[in-house]
């Protein structure tokens, strides 16, 4: 596939290396220009391009993996010429303490992180790769049926796009679990039991079921409190986002 990756941070870089290793043609962009991505290109085999070129050349799939706070800064017409059938993956997480500052729309619990991203991009998105550490994502996955194989939740309102992305998740060596609609993607966000716990398929399904589908005010408050603790721990351990 021809895959465009917008964002060359830890997740974007990890995906670039894994996807080129599987034989995909990857075009990767950051906010500073392709000339700053030469080292990454040598390490991963991805082709450095501009943000606009990543959207244009990602004819089969596009990954948006930039800090949440920077989503509104993307060109407003970035995806205007991208065919409707091309899935748009969103990997974002909301980190108010470590990186993003407070975004009022996400503090109330009315919107999920990817729902917010979807509004800004003006296109349906598929939420995945947000609940696994980049260092883990950079390592090869495991063949289907292997004990301990990690499962990843995939949420979207676009059934066809979700199916295509789930196939890619499986190709990367993870069990792809249908995590419902984008409104239900709060279950895989920071602060919850699915976030960065590398669960196998049966345990992941159990957690999705136990959380329910509609987020309650109590669950939102609990997630926010847990996330604050997680962010403090990440900062203390020097984990980079």
Helices and strands as residue ranges (DSSP letters): E 2-6, H 10-21, E 25-29, G 34-37, H 38-44, E 47-48, H 51-57, E 61-64, G 68-73, E 87-90, I 96-100, H 104-107, H 113-121, E 126-127, H 134-137, E 151-156, H 159-171, E 175-178, G 182-188, H 201-211, H 217-237
